[in-house]
Amino acid sequence: MASELERPPLLADERTAIVGWLELQRRILRWKCEGLSDEDAHRCVVATSPAMTMAGLLSHMRWTEHLWLEVLFLGGDKTQHPVFDGSGEDGDWHTGGRPLAELLAEYEAQCARSDEIVAAASLDDVGRHPDFRTGGANLRWMLIHLVEETGRHAGHADIVRELLDGSKGYY
C-alpha cells in the first residue's frame, strides 16, 4: 500500500486538493491496519485511553465521516449515529470485538458514501442539520475539518501500530 500513498498534484484545483488530502489520510489509516491480527487490532496499548485501538480508530473514523456528511451536511437522522443513539459516551469508538476486516469494510463503504455526497455537491453548499451550529458550515469547511480529523487519527494509528509490533513509516 505504501506505493499508493501519493499527495494530490501540486497545482490541483481546490476540490482536487481537498479531496486528495482526505483520501491520502484515509489510505494511511487503512495502511496502518495491514497485516494486523484481530487480537492486535483490539489490543489497547495506551492504558489511559482503552478505546484507542486500531479497531477503535477505524470505528471512530467511520462514524466521523457519517456524522459530518450524512448527518450534518445532508441533515440526516442523528440517532443512526452511536454517539446519539443512547449507547453511551464515545459509542463510536466501541467495536463490540468485531473483526478488523468487518470494520475495514464498513469504513470503506462509509468513505465511498462520503465520496458520493461530496461529488454531488458544491463546496459552497451549506449543511442542513438544524440541531448543530456546525451543521451550518459549508461543505468546504466540513471537508477541511475531515482532513484534519483523519490526519490526526492517522497519526494516532502510526503510534498505536508502532507500539503493537514496531512497524513504522509514513510512506
PyRosetta script that sets phi, psi and omega in degrees:
from pyrosetta import init, pose_from_sequence

init()
pose = pose_from_sequence("MASELERPPLLADERTAIVGWLELQRRILRWKCEGLSDEDAHRCVVATSPAMTMAGLLSHMRWTEHLWLEVLFLGGDKTQHPVFDGSGEDGDWHTGGRPLAELLAEYEAQCARSDEIVAAASLDDVGRHPDFRTGGANLRWMLIHLVEETGRHAGHADIVRELLDGSKGYY")
pose.set_psi(1, -32.1)
pose.set_omega(1, -174.9)
pose.set_phi(2, -53.5)
pose.set_psi(2, -34.1)
pose.set_omega(2, -180.0)
pose.set_phi(3, -68.9)
pose.set_psi(3, -18.4)
pose.set_omega(3, 179.0)
pose.set_phi(4, -87.3)
pose.set_psi(4, -2.2)
pose.set_omega(4, -177.5)
pose.set_phi(5, -88.8)
pose.set_psi(5, 98.4)
pose.set_omega(5, -179.4)
pose.set_phi(6, -127.8)
pose.set_psi(6, 140.7)
pose.set_omega(6, 175.1)
pose.set_phi(7, -72.4)
pose.set_psi(7, 158.6)
pose.set_omega(7, 175.7)
pose.set_phi(8, -64.9)
pose.set_psi(8, 161.7)
pose.set_omega(8, 179.2)
pose.set_phi(9, -56.4)
pose.set_psi(9, 144.6)
pose.set_omega(9, -178.4)
pose.set_phi(10, -62.5)
pose.set_psi(10, -28.4)
pose.set_omega(10, -178.5)
pose.set_phi(11, -110.2)
pose.set_psi(11, 31.5)
pose.set_omega(11, -177.7)
pose.set_phi(12, -69.0)
pose.set_psi(12, 151.5)
pose.set_omega(12, 170.5)
pose.set_phi(13, -70.4)
pose.set_psi(13, 169.5)
pose.set_omega(13, -173.6)
pose.set_phi(14, -56.0)
pose.set_psi(14, -50.3)
pose.set_omega(14, -178.0)
pose.set_phi(15, -62.1)
pose.set_psi(15, -46.0)
pose.set_omega(15, -179.2)
pose.set_phi(16, -61.3)
pose.set_psi(16, -40.6)
pose.set_omega(16, -179.9)
pose.set_phi(17, -65.8)
pose.set_psi(17, -49.5)
pose.set_omega(17, -177.1)
pose.set_phi(18, -64.1)
pose.set_psi(18, -49.4)
pose.set_omega(18, -179.6)
pose.set_phi(19, -65.0)
pose.set_psi(19, -37.0)
pose.set_omega(19, 178.7)
pose.set_phi(20, -64.3)
pose.set_psi(20, -42.6)
pose.set_omega(20, 177.7)
pose.set_phi(21, -67.0)
pose.set_psi(21, -37.6)
pose.set_omega(21, 176.8)
pose.set_phi(22, -63.0)
pose.set_psi(22, -46.6)
pose.set_omega(22, -179.5)
pose.set_phi(23, -63.0)
pose.set_psi(23, -37.9)
pose.set_omega(23, 177.3)
pose.set_phi(24, -60.5)
pose.set_psi(24, -45.6)
pose.set_omega(24, -179.7)
pose.set_phi(25, -65.7)
pose.set_psi(25, -37.9)
pose.set_omega(25, 175.4)
pose.set_phi(26, -60.4)
pose.set_psi(26, -45.1)
pose.set_omega(26, -178.8)
pose.set_phi(27, -63.9)
pose.set_psi(27, -38.9)
pose.set_omega(27, 177.5)
pose.set_phi(28, -62.0)
pose.set_psi(28, -43.4)
pose.set_omega(28, 178.4)
pose.set_phi(29, -60.4)
pose.set_psi(29, -45.1)
pose.set_omega(29, 179.0)
pose.set_phi(30, -65.8)
pose.set_psi(30, -39.9)
pose.set_omega(30, -179.8)
pose.set_phi(31, -59.4)
pose.set_psi(31, -39.4)
pose.set_omega(31, -178.8)
pose.set_phi(32, -65.2)
pose.set_psi(32, -15.7)
pose.set_omega(32, 179.2)
pose.set_phi(33, -91.5)
pose.set_psi(33, -13.4)
pose.set_omega(33, -175.8)
pose.set_phi(34, -59.2)
pose.set_psi(34, 130.4)
pose.set_omega(34, 175.2)
pose.set_phi(35, 80.0)
pose.set_psi(35, 1.7)
pose.set_omega(35, 179.1)
pose.set_phi(36, -80.2)
pose.set_psi(36, 141.5)
pose.set_omega(36, 172.1)
pose.set_phi(37, -78.4)
pose.set_psi(37, 161.9)
pose.set_omega(37, 176.2)
pose.set_phi(38, -59.6)
pose.set_psi(38, -39.5)
pose.set_omega(38, 179.6)
pose.set_phi(39, -59.8)
pose.set_psi(39, -48.1)
pose.set_omega(39, 179.7)
pose.set_phi(40, -67.7)
pose.set_psi(40, -35.5)
pose.set_omega(40, 179.8)
pose.set_phi(41, -61.9)
pose.set_psi(41, -27.2)
pose.set_omega(41, -178.9)
pose.set_phi(42, -102.3)
pose.set_psi(42, 0.0)
pose.set_omega(42, -176.8)
pose.set_phi(43, -80.0)
pose.set_psi(43, 128.9)
pose.set_omega(43, 178.2)
pose.set_phi(44, -82.7)
pose.set_psi(44, 127.7)
pose.set_omega(44, 177.8)
pose.set_phi(45, -117.0)
pose.set_psi(45, -0.7)
pose.set_omega(45, 177.2)
pose.set_phi(46, -122.5)
pose.set_psi(46, 97.8)
pose.set_omega(46, -170.9)
pose.set_phi(47, -55.9)
pose.set_psi(47, -33.3)
pose.set_omega(47, -177.7)
pose.set_phi(48, -83.0)
pose.set_psi(48, -6.1)
pose.set_omega(48, 178.9)
pose.set_phi(49, -134.3)
pose.set_psi(49, 76.0)
pose.set_omega(49, -173.1)
pose.set_phi(50, -62.3)
pose.set_psi(50, -22.7)
pose.set_omega(50, 178.6)
pose.set_phi(51, -84.9)
pose.set_psi(51, -8.7)
pose.set_omega(51, -178.6)
pose.set_phi(52, -79.7)
pose.set_psi(52, 72.9)
pose.set_omega(52, 175.6)
pose.set_phi(53, -117.8)
pose.set_psi(53, 168.1)
pose.set_omega(53, 176.3)
pose.set_phi(54, -61.0)
pose.set_psi(54, -40.4)
pose.set_omega(54, 178.2)
pose.set_phi(55, -63.7)
pose.set_psi(55, -43.5)
pose.set_omega(55, 179.0)
pose.set_phi(56, -63.6)
pose.set_psi(56, -40.6)
pose.set_omega(56, 177.4)
pose.set_phi(57, -61.3)
pose.set_psi(57, -44.8)
pose.set_omega(57, 179.1)
pose.set_phi(58, -61.9)
pose.set_psi(58, -44.9)
pose.set_omega(58, 179.9)
pose.set_phi(59, -61.9)
pose.set_psi(59, -47.0)
pose.set_omega(59, 179.7)
pose.set_phi(60, -58.8)
pose.set_psi(60, -45.4)
pose.set_omega(60, -178.3)
pose.set_phi(61, -69.0)
pose.set_psi(61, -33.0)
pose.set_omega(61, 174.9)
pose.set_phi(62, -60.4)
pose.set_psi(62, -47.0)
pose.set_omega(62, -177.7)
pose.set_phi(63, -75.3)
pose.set_psi(63, -25.6)
pose.set_omega(63, 175.8)
pose.set_phi(64, -65.5)
pose.set_psi(64, -45.7)
pose.set_omega(64, 177.2)
pose.set_phi(65, -60.4)
pose.set_psi(65, -43.4)
pose.set_omega(65, 179.0)
pose.set_phi(66, -59.1)
pose.set_psi(66, -48.8)
pose.set_omega(66, -177.5)
pose.set_phi(67, -59.9)
pose.set_psi(67, -51.1)
pose.set_omega(67, -173.6)
pose.set_phi(68, -70.3)
pose.set_psi(68, -38.3)
pose.set_omega(68, -174.1)
pose.set_phi(69, -98.7)
pose.set_psi(69, -41.2)
pose.set_omega(69, -178.9)
pose.set_phi(70, -84.9)
pose.set_psi(70, -36.9)
pose.set_omega(70, -178.4)
pose.set_phi(71, -88.8)
pose.set_psi(71, -61.6)
pose.set_omega(71, -174.1)
pose.set_phi(72, -71.3)
pose.set_psi(72, -45.6)
pose.set_omega(72, -177.2)
pose.set_phi(73, -75.1)
pose.set_psi(73, -51.3)
pose.set_omega(73, -177.7)
pose.set_phi(74, -83.4)
pose.set_psi(74, -14.3)
pose.set_omega(74, -179.1)
pose.set_phi(75, 82.0)
pose.set_psi(75, 26.4)
pose.set_omega(75, -176.8)
pose.set_phi(76, -71.1)
pose.set_psi(76, 176.4)
pose.set_omega(76, -177.1)
pose.set_phi(77, -71.3)
pose.set_psi(77, 112.2)
pose.set_omega(77, -178.2)
pose.set_phi(78, -67.8)
pose.set_psi(78, -23.5)
pose.set_omega(78, -178.1)
pose.set_phi(79, -71.0)
pose.set_psi(79, -8.2)
pose.set_omega(79, 174.8)
pose.set_phi(80, -78.3)
pose.set_psi(80, -9.0)
pose.set_omega(80, -177.9)
pose.set_phi(81, -98.6)
pose.set_psi(81, 134.5)
pose.set_omega(81, -175.0)
pose.set_phi(82, -61.3)
pose.set_psi(82, -22.4)
pose.set_omega(82, 178.3)
pose.set_phi(83, -69.7)
pose.set_psi(83, -27.5)
pose.set_omega(83, -175.7)
pose.set_phi(84, -111.7)
pose.set_psi(84, 3.0)
pose.set_omega(84, -175.7)
pose.set_phi(85, -92.7)
pose.set_psi(85, 5.7)
pose.set_omega(85, 178.3)
pose.set_phi(86, 89.0)
pose.set_psi(86, 4.2)
pose.set_omega(86, -177.8)
pose.set_phi(87, -80.2)
pose.set_psi(87, -5.9)
pose.set_omega(87, 175.3)
pose.set_phi(88, 116.1)
pose.set_psi(88, 169.1)
pose.set_omega(88, -179.3)
pose.set_phi(89, -60.9)
pose.set_psi(89, 140.8)
pose.set_omega(89, 178.9)
pose.set_phi(90, 58.5)
pose.set_psi(90, 30.6)
pose.set_omega(90, -179.1)
pose.set_phi(91, -59.6)
pose.set_psi(91, -23.9)
pose.set_omega(91, 179.8)
pose.set_phi(92, -73.3)
pose.set_psi(92, -12.8)
pose.set_omega(92, 177.9)
pose.set_phi(93, -90.3)
pose.set_psi(93, -17.8)
pose.set_omega(93, -173.9)
pose.set_phi(94, -86.4)
pose.set_psi(94, 132.6)
pose.set_omega(94, -172.0)
pose.set_phi(95, -110.3)
pose.set_psi(95, -11.7)
pose.set_omega(95, -176.8)
pose.set_phi(96, 63.6)
pose.set_psi(96, 21.8)
pose.set_omega(96, 179.1)
pose.set_phi(97, 72.5)
pose.set_psi(97, 13.7)
pose.set_omega(97, -178.9)
pose.set_phi(98, -62.2)
pose.set_psi(98, 149.6)
pose.set_omega(98, -177.7)
pose.set_phi(99, -61.1)
pose.set_psi(99, 148.2)
pose.set_omega(99, 179.4)
pose.set_phi(100, -57.0)
pose.set_psi(100, -41.5)
pose.set_omega(100, -179.3)
pose.set_phi(101, -59.8)
pose.set_psi(101, -38.6)
pose.set_omega(101, 178.7)
pose.set_phi(102, -67.5)
pose.set_psi(102, -43.1)
pose.set_omega(102, 178.6)
pose.set_phi(103, -64.9)
pose.set_psi(103, -40.3)
pose.set_omega(103, 176.9)
pose.set_phi(104, -63.3)
pose.set_psi(104, -42.2)
pose.set_omega(104, 179.4)
pose.set_phi(105, -63.7)
pose.set_psi(105, -40.5)
pose.set_omega(105, 177.9)
pose.set_phi(106, -65.3)
pose.set_psi(106, -40.5)
pose.set_omega(106, 178.4)
pose.set_phi(107, -64.6)
pose.set_psi(107, -44.6)
pose.set_omega(107, 178.0)
pose.set_phi(108, -59.0)
pose.set_psi(108, -45.7)
pose.set_omega(108, -179.3)
pose.set_phi(109, -64.2)
pose.set_psi(109, -40.2)
pose.set_omega(109, 179.2)
pose.set_phi(110, -67.1)
pose.set_psi(110, -40.5)
pose.set_omega(110, 177.6)
pose.set_phi(111, -62.9)
pose.set_psi(111, -40.2)
pose.set_omega(111, 177.7)
pose.set_phi(112, -63.9)
pose.set_psi(112, -41.7)
pose.set_omega(112, 177.7)
pose.set_phi(113, -63.5)
pose.set_psi(113, -43.3)
pose.set_omega(113, 177.9)
pose.set_phi(114, -59.7)
pose.set_psi(114, -43.7)
pose.set_omega(114, 179.6)
pose.set_phi(115, -61.0)
pose.set_psi(115, -38.2)
pose.set_omega(115, 177.1)
pose.set_phi(116, -63.4)
pose.set_psi(116, -43.1)
pose.set_omega(116, -179.8)
pose.set_phi(117, -62.7)
pose.set_psi(117, -46.3)
pose.set_omega(117, -178.4)
pose.set_phi(118, -64.8)
pose.set_psi(118, -41.6)
pose.set_omega(118, -178.2)
pose.set_phi(119, -64.1)
pose.set_psi(119, -28.0)
pose.set_omega(119, -175.8)
pose.set_phi(120, -90.9)
pose.set_psi(120, 2.3)
pose.set_omega(120, -174.4)
pose.set_phi(121, -128.5)
pose.set_psi(121, 161.4)
pose.set_omega(121, 173.2)
pose.set_phi(122, -87.1)
pose.set_psi(122, 148.9)
pose.set_omega(122, 175.5)
pose.set_phi(123, -61.6)
pose.set_psi(123, -21.5)
pose.set_omega(123, 179.9)
pose.set_phi(124, -86.7)
pose.set_psi(124, -10.9)
pose.set_omega(124, 179.1)
pose.set_phi(125, -63.0)
pose.set_psi(125, 143.5)
pose.set_omega(125, -175.8)
pose.set_phi(126, -104.3)
pose.set_psi(126, 144.3)
pose.set_omega(126, 178.1)
pose.set_phi(127, -59.6)
pose.set_psi(127, 162.6)
pose.set_omega(127, -171.5)
pose.set_phi(128, -119.5)
pose.set_psi(128, 0.9)
pose.set_omega(128, -175.7)
pose.set_phi(129, -84.1)
pose.set_psi(129, 117.5)
pose.set_omega(129, -174.3)
pose.set_phi(130, -76.2)
pose.set_psi(130, -14.3)
pose.set_omega(130, -174.6)
pose.set_phi(131, -83.9)
pose.set_psi(131, -9.6)
pose.set_omega(131, -175.3)
pose.set_phi(132, -129.0)
pose.set_psi(132, 133.5)
pose.set_omega(132, 177.4)
pose.set_phi(133, -57.1)
pose.set_psi(133, -41.2)
pose.set_omega(133, -179.0)
pose.set_phi(134, -69.8)
pose.set_psi(134, -14.8)
pose.set_omega(134, 174.2)
pose.set_phi(135, -65.9)
pose.set_psi(135, -13.0)
pose.set_omega(135, 178.3)
pose.set_phi(136, -93.1)
pose.set_psi(136, 5.3)
pose.set_omega(136, 177.9)
pose.set_phi(137, -77.8)
pose.set_psi(137, 156.8)
pose.set_omega(137, 175.7)
pose.set_phi(138, -82.5)
pose.set_psi(138, 167.0)
pose.set_omega(138, -177.3)
pose.set_phi(139, -60.0)
pose.set_psi(139, -37.5)
pose.set_omega(139, 178.1)
pose.set_phi(140, -55.0)
pose.set_psi(140, -50.6)
pose.set_omega(140, -179.2)
pose.set_phi(141, -60.9)
pose.set_psi(141, -44.4)
pose.set_omega(141, -179.3)
pose.set_phi(142, -63.2)
pose.set_psi(142, -41.8)
pose.set_omega(142, 179.9)
pose.set_phi(143, -66.8)
pose.set_psi(143, -40.5)
pose.set_omega(143, 177.1)
pose.set_phi(144, -62.9)
pose.set_psi(144, -39.8)
pose.set_omega(144, 175.7)
pose.set_phi(145, -61.8)
pose.set_psi(145, -41.8)
pose.set_omega(145, 178.6)
pose.set_phi(146, -63.9)
pose.set_psi(146, -35.9)
pose.set_omega(146, 175.0)
pose.set_phi(147, -61.1)
pose.set_psi(147, -46.0)
pose.set_omega(147, -179.9)
pose.set_phi(148, -62.9)
pose.set_psi(148, -48.4)
pose.set_omega(148, -177.7)
pose.set_phi(149, -64.4)
pose.set_psi(149, -44.8)
pose.set_omega(149, -179.3)
pose.set_phi(150, -67.5)
pose.set_psi(150, -40.7)
pose.set_omega(150, 177.9)
pose.set_phi(151, -62.7)
pose.set_psi(151, -42.0)
pose.set_omega(151, 178.5)
pose.set_phi(152, -60.1)
pose.set_psi(152, -46.0)
pose.set_omega(152, -176.7)
pose.set_phi(153, -77.0)
pose.set_psi(153, -25.4)
pose.set_omega(153, 171.2)
pose.set_phi(154, -64.0)
pose.set_psi(154, -36.9)
pose.set_omega(154, 174.7)
pose.set_phi(155, -64.5)
pose.set_psi(155, -40.9)
pose.set_omega(155, 174.7)
pose.set_phi(156, -61.0)
pose.set_psi(156, -42.2)
pose.set_omega(156, 179.4)
pose.set_phi(157, -61.9)
pose.set_psi(157, -36.3)
pose.set_omega(157, 174.9)
pose.set_phi(158, -55.5)
pose.set_psi(158, -49.2)
pose.set_omega(158, -177.8)
pose.set_phi(159, -69.0)
pose.set_psi(159, -45.5)
pose.set_omega(159, -179.9)
pose.set_phi(160, -58.8)
pose.set_psi(160, -46.0)
pose.set_omega(160, -178.6)
pose.set_phi(161, -63.0)
pose.set_psi(161, -42.5)
pose.set_omega(161, 179.0)
pose.set_phi(162, -62.7)
pose.set_psi(162, -39.6)
pose.set_omega(162, 178.6)
pose.set_phi(163, -70.0)
pose.set_psi(163, -29.5)
pose.set_omega(163, 178.2)
pose.set_phi(164, -69.3)
pose.set_psi(164, -51.5)
pose.set_omega(164, -171.9)
pose.set_phi(165, -143.6)
pose.set_psi(165, 9.8)
pose.set_omega(165, 178.1)
pose.set_phi(166, 85.0)
pose.set_psi(166, -4.6)
pose.set_omega(166, -179.8)
pose.set_phi(167, -69.1)
pose.set_psi(167, 135.8)
pose.set_omega(167, 176.8)
pose.set_phi(168, -151.0)
pose.set_psi(168, 163.9)
pose.set_omega(168, 179.7)
pose.set_phi(169, 143.1)
pose.set_psi(169, 145.9)
pose.set_omega(169, 178.1)
pose.set_phi(170, -99.7)
pose.set_psi(170, -43.7)
pose.set_omega(170, 177.7)
pose.set_phi(171, -126.6)
pose.dump_pdb("model.pdb")
